[in-house]
Structure formats: structure tokens, C-alpha cells
Amino acid sequence: MAKMTIRDVKLAGKRVLMRVDFNVPLDDKLNITDDTRIRAALPTIKYAVEGGAKLILVSHLGRPKGKDAKLSLRPAAERLAELLGRPVKQLADCIGPEVEAAVAQMKNGDVVMLENVRFYPQEEKNAPDFAQKLAKVADLYVNDAFGTAHRAHASTEGVTKYLKPAVSGFLLEKEIEYFTRALQKPDRPFIAVMGGAKVSDKIPVIENLLDKVNCLIIGGGMAYTFLKVQGFTVGKSKLEPDMLDTAGRILGLANQKKVELLLPEDHVIADDFKEDAKTQVVKVNIPDGWIALDIGPETIKKYVDRLKTARMIVWNGPMGVFEMKPFAKGTEAVAKAMAESKAVTIVGGGDSVAAVQQFGVSDRITHISTGGGASLEFLEGRVLPGVAALTDK
């Protein structure tokens, strides 16, 4: 990576402001239901602590409108303390005299957690005065929050104007390295699997990947716009009429670039969007009044067989409504094919990550991204502000 990392700086005695992504899901009792993002930051946090840094963690949680006790980072601080086996002091604010006083009392190896940075609207506005106040308590900056690296916010981009060097943590470094490898030096055959509900969400990614991949596999609701433009009937299936021309253009581009593009050839359809709906499997055309909610068995076999030939696979988006058991087989098959593959496998996007966890194969995926939006923007070929702002080597 062409940016400095935490390995490139001396940490002992330094006040280190580290941006982490502790935007974790909470239940009604404010218990964390999935601590994956906290665990993902542990290697960088431990490295800083063991290196003698005075570690000041900053994160957001949810989308608060002003200060909201339900979106306090206290549960994250408590969970981190359990995982680290050492105290993590939760502060009541993220800027101001109380924060400055708490940091002044820190000893080498101490960890404090600032309060939710989005309690201030200036965070998302990337207000310079707010970024300066965040930076005031630190000597250097570490960004280990890939999930927010596509946002030019005060805690991801603004602070780098006031704290030098600004370096990456191990998680951010790992994310960048895997996605850069996929886009610039992929192992071949290179296959991308794209799913999810909307074509419109994935168009820039597909367009960029058509110059990189040997095969593009499409499933999920987005497939039906591609099938419709080819003249197939799609019943009540997910359809974006305003994207038909775009879908047609992409089919033409794939043909022009000699990229194999696979679409569902059979479907699990239902008479209603619910788990106990009446279902059947149909080939190609979907009758009126029915909705396709998963790829069919013949399509599953074709996709899995093709994935077995890959040496690199990137997956973003499920093949069907996998949250409902009758419509989970397509997504499960892709997840298990990736787990069994000898290829380098990269999974990005919240639903795809949830799928590999649900089907118990997450430990057999080469890299699971912690940033859905950030991974999509990276695959689009866009520059991520939180990465661009870091100090060059």
C-alpha cells in the first residue's frame, strides 16, 4: 500500500487518535448482537497498546439526531474492555475540556473511548473547527475504519489536516490490499457474483468489473431487469423499468468485451412475498401474479460449477430472499461454493456477509469486508476520501 501504516510510526508515549468502526447492532436492551467490527479492530488496537501509545478511540454509532443516550458507545467500550482484558474508559463527550483533561491523565497503554462523534452534526459536514477540536488531543492519527473510509467526515478526513502523520491500521490496510489485488492483479479465472435487489445500486460496479473479470454471475432481484430486457416475462418480480436500457447496454458491453455473463435460467417463484407462500419452480418465463424469490436448481448447479473453475471470486449481494428458508438455497449454494473453493474469495456487502455467517462458512472465506458501501465504491474504481487523506509513504 502506498500509504503509511501504523508500523511506520513510533507509538510509545504518543497520544494516538484512532478512528474505528464500532457501528455495531444493538437490541432493545442496548446489548450488542454482533461484535464482528470490534473484533476486526483488535489487532491494531492491541499493537498500539503494546507499543505504549495513549490510545483515544473515535467512532460513530447509528444516525443520531443530536445526542441520543440509546446510541452511546458505552456498550462498545464495555465489550472492547472484555476482549482486550484491560479497562477502556468511556468518556461523556468527544471534544471539549473534559476530554482534554481525561487525555492529560492517560498513561502509556491506556485506552479511552470518545462518545459517538455523530452526536455533533459537524462530523458529517466535515466542519474544520470540529475536526480541529477532535485532533487537538492527539499527536498522530490512525484510520482503521474501512466501513467509513468512503465518507469525507471530520473524523475520517478532516482530522488529517491537523494531525500528521495520518496512517492506516491493519484492518484498513488489509481491505485495501485485497480489493486492489482484485482490481489490478486478479488471479484468473476471475469471477464476480453480483446480487441484491436493485440493478441501480450495482451499475457502476458492474461497468468497472467488466474490464477486469472473466465471468460475471448475476442473481437476486436485480436479475429480472436483465431478463425483462431480453424479452422474458418476470411476473411481479423485482423490476426497475427505468434501468432497462442500462441493463441492455451492459449485456452488449459484456458481449463486446467477451465477458461471460450468467443470468438465472430457472426460478423459485411464490404467489406472495412471505415465507409460507405457495411456491413452484419454473424455467425462464415467470407467469403473471408470481414473484421470483430465489434462483432455481438448474441455475444453482450452473453457477456452482462455474465457481469451481475460479481462482479469484468477489461476491456482493444475495441470490434470493435468503432470510426466508424456502428462498435461501441459491445464496447458501454460492456461500458454500466459495467456502469450498481453492480460489481467493472476497465477500463484501452487509447481506453477503450475513449470508456467509448464517450458513456457517465465514471462517473459510479468504477476506470478509467490514464495509458494504466502502467496498462497493472501491469496486467502482472510486477514490475513498478516508484513504486518500492518509500520509503517503
N, C-alpha and C positions, 0 to 999 in steps of 0.2 A: 504494500500500500504506500502511496506517495505522501501520505500524511504522517506526522509524528504520532507515536503511540506512548502509552504510559511507561513503556520500557525505556523510553528515551529521556526521561526526566528524573532528577533526584527528588525523592519524596520526604526524606527524614526532616522532621520539623516544619515542613511546608503545610500551609492551610490549603487544602485541595477541595475546590468546588466540583462535585461530580454530578452530572445530570444522569439520572437513571429513569427507567420507565416502570414505575410501580403503579401503573394504572390497572389495578387488579380488580376482578369482580368481587362484590360483597353481597351477602344475603341480607335479609330484613333485620337481622340482629348484628349487622356490621362485622360478620365473620368472613374472612377471605375464603372463597370457594375454589380458587385456583392460584397457587403461588408460583407458577412457572416463570413469570417475569422477574420475580425477586430472586429465584434460584439462578436464573440466567445471568444476573449481575454479580453473583457471588465471587467468581474468580477475580474480577477486577477489584471488588471491594476488599477481599482478603489480601490481595497483592499490595494495595495501598496501605492497609492497616499494618501488615507485616513489615512494610517498608518504612514505618514510622511517621506516616502522614497524619495530620489532623483532618479527618475526613468529614466534609459537610455535604450531605446528600440533598439533592433537589429533584422534585418530581411533580407531576400533576396527577390528579385523580378525577375522572369523570368530567362533566361540563357544568361546574357550579356557576350559579348566577350570584356573584358576591360570595361572602363567607357562608359556608354551609357545614354544620357540625357532622352531618351524615357523610360528608366527603373529606373528612380529616384523614391525614396519612398515618394517624396513630396505629391502626391495625397493621399497616405495612411495617412500621418501625418495630412493633412488638414481634411480628413474625421474623423480621430480619435478625433481631436480637437472639431469637431461638435458634435460627440457622447458623449464626456466627458464634454463638456461645459466649457472647460478651454484651455489655449494655449498649443500647442505642438510645440516646436521649432525644425525645421528641420535643421540638420547640413549638411555641404557640404562634409563630409568625415566620415569614420567610425573609423579611427585611426589617430594618429598624434597630433602635438602641438595644432592645432585649436580645436580639440575635447577635449583635456585635459583642455584647457583654458575655454571652454564653460561649462564643468562639474564643474570646480572650482568655477564658479559663480552661480551654482544652489542653490536654497533654498529648504527646505523641502516641498514636494508636487509638485515640478516642474517635468515636463516631457520633455525629448528631444528624438528625433528620429535620429539615426545614418543613414548615407546614405547606400545604397544597399551593403551589405557585399560581394556579389559576383562580385563587380567591381574589386576585387582582386582575382586572380587565387589561391592564397594561402589558401583561405577559403575552397574550395572543396578538396584541397590537405591536409587539416588539418595541415598546417605548424606550428610548435611550436612557432616560433618567431612571427608569425602573431597572433596566439591565445593569446600569452603573451601581445602583444600590445592592443588587444581588452580588456583583463582582467585588464590592468593597471589602468583604470579609475574607477574601481568599488571595492566594499568591499565584495559583495556576488553575487551569480548568481541564476537566476530563469529561468527554461525552461518551457515555456507554448506553445511550437510549436510541437504538436504531428505530424503534417504533414512532419516534417523534422527529427523526432526522430530516423528514420531508417538509417540516414546518419551520419557517423563519420566525421563531418566537424569541422572547427575551432570554429565556434560559437555554435555548439551543443555538442561537446565532448571535443575538445582541451582546451577550456577555463576552464573546470572543474579542470584541473591540477594546475591552478593558482588562482582559486577563491574557497574558502571553507567558509561556506557550499555552496553546489550546490543543489538547491531544486526544486521541481516541482511546477508549478502553478495549478490553479483549473481545467483548461481545460485538461491539460496533465493527471492529477490525475483521472479525470472523464473517459477519454478514456481508461486508463489502467484498471480501476476498471471494466468497462463494458466488455471489451474483456477478461479480466482474469476470470470474472464470467462465461462467455460463455464457456471458455475452461476448467475451473476447477470445477465449481459448477453450471452447467446449470439447469434451470427449465425444467422438462420433461413433455410431449414430446418436444424434441429439434430438430428443422428443420433448415437446411441450404439451401438457394436458391442461386445457382451459375449460372451466365450468362455471357454475353460478347462474344467477337469474337473468342478468342483463348483458346483451351484446355491447351496449353503450359504455359500460364500465371497463370493457376489455379491449376496445378497438385500438387505442394507441399501443398497448402491449402486443397485440396480435401483429399489427403492422411492423413493429420493430423486430419481433421474433421471426417474421417471415424471411428476414435476411440472415438469420442465424441457424434455424432448425432444419432438420431433415424431414421431420414429420410433425404435424400439428393435429392433436386429438381434441375434439370439441364435444362436450356433453352439457347436461343441465338445461335450465330454461332457455339459455342463450342459443342453443342448437336449433330451436324451432323457427327463429328468424331466418337462419341459413337454409333450412329445409323449405320454408314457405317461398323464398325467392327462387328456389329450383322447381317450384310448381307442385309441391306436395301439400296435402291438406293437413292442418295441425289442430283442428277442433278448437277447444278452449285453452289450448296450451299457451304458455308464456310467449307473447309476440310483441315486438316493437315495430309497428308499421313504418315509423319514420326512419328506421335503420335498415330497411330492405335494400335500398340502393347501395348502402355502405357494405352490407353483407355480400351483395353480388359483386361489388368491386374487390372485396377481399378474396372471394373464390377465384376471381380472374387473376389476381396477383399471385395467389398460391400456384395456380396453373402455369403462369408465366415464369415464376421462379423455380418451377419444378419441385415444389414442396408438397409432399403427400399430405392431404387434408382429409381426416376421417370424421364422418358425421354418423349419428345413430341410424341404424338400418331397421331396428325394431324397438318397441317401446312398451313399458308397463304403464297402462293408462287407467284412469279412475273416473267414476261418474261424479266425483266431488273431491274437493281438496280437504280430505280428512282421513285419519288413519283407518277407520272402519268402512271406508267407501268400497263399493263394488269395483273389482279390478279385472283386467284381462291383458293379454299380451297381443299386440298387433304389429304387422310388418308395414313399414314405410308410411302409409297414409293413416291419419288419425280421424275417426269419424266425428261428426258434429256432436256437440254436447259432452264430449270426453276430453280429459286433460292428461297430458303425458307428465308423469311424476318421477320416472326413472328410465334409464336405458334398459333394453331388453336383453335376454340371454345370449342371442347371437352377437349382438353388439359387444356385450361384455367379453365374450370369447375372442372376438376380433381385436378389441383394444388390449386385452391382456397378452395375447400372442404377439402383438406389435411391440408392447412394452418390454417383452422378454429379449428383444433384439437390441435394446438401447444400451449405450454406455454412459449417457447422462440424461436425466429426466428432471424437468421443472414442472411442478403441479400447482395450479392456483384455481380453486373452485370445484365444488362437488358435482357429481354426475346426476344427482337427483335429490329429492327431499329426504335426505338420509336420517333426519331426526325422527321420521316415521318409519317403523320397522318394515312395512310392506314395500317401501321405496328406497331401501338402504343398500340393496345388493350391488348396484353399479359402483357406488362410491366405495363400498367395502372391498370390492374386487380390485379397484385401482389402488387403494391403500395397501392391500396385501401383495399385489404385484410389485409395487415399489419396494416393499419390505423384503421381498424375496429376490429382488434384482441384484445383480453384481454391479450395476451402474452407480454412478454418483447421483444421489437423489436429493432434490431440494424441494421443500414444501413451504409455500408462502400463502398468506391469507388466512383470516380467522377461521372460516368454515373448514378449510382443508386441514388446518392444524387440529381443530376439534375432531375431525374425522379420524386422523391417524391415532389420536388419543383414544377416541371411542372404540376403535377396532383393535386396540392393544398392540400397535406396531411402531409407536413413536421411537422406541429405543433402537429400531433397525432402519431408521431414515438417516442419511448422512448429515443433512442440515435442515433443521426446522426453524424457519424465520420467526422472530418475535414481532415483526412489523408488517401488518397487512397492507396498509396504504403505502408505506415506505417501499415495500418490496415491489408493489405494482409500479410505482413511479420509477424505481430503479430499472425494472424490466422494460419500461417505456423508453429508457435511454435518457431520462431527465437527470439533471444535476440536483442532488439533495442539499439544501442550504446548510443543514447542520454538519454535513461532511465538508462541503466547500469552505466553510468558515474555519476549519482546523488549520493549524500551522503546518506548512509544507516541510518535508524533511530536507 
